[in-house]
């Protein structure tokens, strides 16, 4: 809260924008923003796409109402379909893949940055440390913004802090947000677990690798995990440095945050 307030004010802003998806990360970011600058200075933008669930939109709206912040809806489905149609001749010999998923995230980024210019409000990104560590985020999409509030907060800690936020703002984050499986909702029935280990496992690996400087074999032995699993995670951390060096600045919460305190080459040919 202190870091968020200081950064916003010292950069000359008084208002902030947050893309509210109905997920736990954007919910926590919104609650922190309210504590930092007041509900009257926070606007949540819901940007449902072709795979967004009605429950997620409802959760975002309910949370905004509970926090007392302004909430607006700007759907991206029609724009997304127009983009896909326009690009279809160039995509003709290619199967649908992560390209279409990233396009949705980038349309949301464009929307938020347009509103940032129009409203003179700073965009707060909502990505957590677990996602940013392994590159489970989209350049020029959900990474767009001026301050990455929870970029040093692992996903498991996001859930814990969200309970604290609900104690400060009783019932602001609906219980359904805590209970539903995390998902980017960029394809049918998508879940984070399709691409990542369970977050309690992932966060333990990341803590050992990023904060404690342990090697993959040491981590595998210490946590009793397959070396292949651990190595797969650490390779993702190494290979996604290029994304992190293009991300918004974040607030340090742990003993080792990404950014100026942890610099690695963005182009690497070595393999441990």
N, C-alpha and C positions, 0 to 999 in steps of 0.2 A: 504493500500500500504506500509506504513512504517513498520507495524508489519510483513508483508509477507517478505519484503526485509531483515529485521533484522534477522528473524528466519532462512531464507535460508542461509544467509552468515555466521551467527554465528554457524550454524551446519556444515559448511565446504562445502556447495554446491554452485554451480554457475548456474546450469541448473535445470529446472523443467519439469515435465510431467503432463498433464491434460487429463483425459478422456473426449473428446468432443462429447456430445450426440446430439447437436443441440438444447438443451433446454436452458432456461434462466439462470439456476444456473451455468452450466459449462461455458456459455458465459461470465457471469460476472467474474467468477474466472479467465478465460483466460485474460480478459482485465486488471484485477488487476495485474496479473502476468507480463504482458508486461510493465505496469507502474513500477513494482517493480524491475525487473531484465533485462528488454530489450527484444524486440521481438526475437532477435537472440539466446536467451537462453531459449525459451519456445517452447515445442513440444506438439501438440495436437494429440491425438490418437482416431480415430473413430473406434468403435467396434460394428458395426451393427449386430444384432441378427435376429432371425426368425420373430420378430414382429416389427422391426424397420422400420419406414416409409422412403421412398426415400426423402421426404421433409426434414426430420430431418438430414439425411446425407448431403443433399445439403446445409442446413443452416449451419452446422458445417464447411463444406468445404469453403463456402463463407466467413464466419466470420474469419476463419484462414487466408484466402487470404487477407482480408481487414486489419487484424492486422499485417500481414507480418510474421506470425509464421510458422514453419514447421508443416506439417500435414500429418499423415500417417493413412492408413486404415488397420485394422487387424480384419477381420470378425470372429465372434464366432459361426456362425450357424452350420458349419460342426462339430466342436468340441462338441457343445451342443448335436447334434444328436447322436454322438458316445457315449457320456456320458449316454444319455437316454437309448440307446440300451444296453450298458453295465449293467446299473442298472435295466433294465426291469425285469429280474428274481426276483429281490428283491422287486420290486414295484408291482409285479403281482396282489396282492390282495388289492391294494390301487388305488383310483381315483386320477387323476392329481389335484394338488392344488398349494399352494404357494411354495412347494418344487421345482417345475420346474422353477418358476419365480426366486427364490433365486439362483438356479444353474446358470442361465444366468448372474446374477450380480457377482457371485463368479468367473466365468470364466473371466469376465472383470477385476476383482481384480487381478487374477493370471497373466493376460497379462500385466497389468500396473507394477506389482512388478517385473516381469521378465525384462521388459524394464528398470525399475529403476536400477536394478543391472547391466545390460549391458551398459547403457548409463551413469551411475553414476549421475543420476538426481533424485531429490526429487519429489515424487508424491504429488500433491495438491488435496485433496478431495474436492468435490463440493456440499456436503449436506448442506442445510440451517437449521436454528434454528427450524422452524416449523416442518420439517420432523424428525429431531433428537429428538425433544421433545416428539413426539408421537410414535417413533419407526418405522417410515415409511422409513426404510433404512435396508440394509442387512449387518450383521456382516460378515467380511472377503470377502465382495463384494465391493459395492460402498463406504464402510467405510475404505477400505484399503488406506493407504497413510501416509505421514509424517507430514502434517499440514492441519488442517481443516479451510480453510481461511474464509468461510462465515458461520461457525457453530453457530455464535451468531447473525446472520442477519435473521430476520423473512422474510418469503416469500414476503409479501407485500413490505418490504423495499428492497428486491432483485430487484423487478421491478423498484422501484424508483432510486436505485443506478445504474441500468443498463441504465437508461436514462442519468445519469451523465456520465457514461462510454462512451455512444455514443456522448456526447458533446465533450469529450476529444479525442475520436477516431471516427470522423464523419461517421455514417453509418456502423460501424463495426458489430454491432449486427443487423441482418436483422429484419425488421418490423414483418415478419411472426413469429419470435420467441416470440415477445410480444403478438401476437394475438392468437396463437394456445393454446388450453387447455393444462395445464400441464399434463404430462404422463410419467410414467416410461417405457412404451412400452415393457412390459414383458408378455403381453397376448393380444389377439385381441381386438382392440378398447378400450384399457384400458385408464382410466382417473383418476387423483388423487382424483377427486370428488366422485369416486366410493367408496372410503374408508374413506375420510376425509370431514369435513364440508368445505364450501367455505373458502378460505384463509383469507379473511378479517374478517370473523367470528372467525376462529380458532386463528388467531394472537391476537385478542382482548382478547380471553379467556386465552391464554398462557401468555400474558403480565400481566393480572390481577393475575394469579395463581403463576407464576414463579418470576416475578419481584416485585409484590405488595403484595404478601402473602395473597391474599383474599381467602376465603373458597368458595366451589362450590355454596352454597346457596346465598352468597353475590354477586358472579359473575353473577349468573342467574338473580337476582333482578336488579343489576346495568345495565346489558346489555339487559334486557328484553328477555332472552332466556329460553327455557325449561330446568329445572334442570337436566333432564335425559341427555340432550345433553352435558351440561357443565360437569356433573359428568363423562360421558363417556370419555371426553377429559382428565380430570385430572387423572383418573385411568390409562389411557395410559401413561401419563407422569410418574406416580409413578412406573408402572410396567416395564418401559423401562430404568430404571437407569442402569441395568446390561449391556445394549448395550453402553450407554454413557461412562461407566467406561472403556470400551475397545476401545474407539474411539481415533483418533489422537488428539493431543492438538489443541485447537482453539484460535482465537483472540477475546478478549473481546471488544464488541461494545456497548452493552446495560448496564443497571445498574446491571444486574444479569446474568452472563453467566453460562452455565453448566460447570462442571469440579471441580477444587479444591475449588471454591467459593460456590458450592452448592452440598453438599454431603448428600446422603440419602442411606438407606440400599438397597442392591441389591436383597435381598430375604425378602419378606414382606408377612405377613398373615393377617394384619389388613385391615379393610375397614371402611372408615370414615362414 
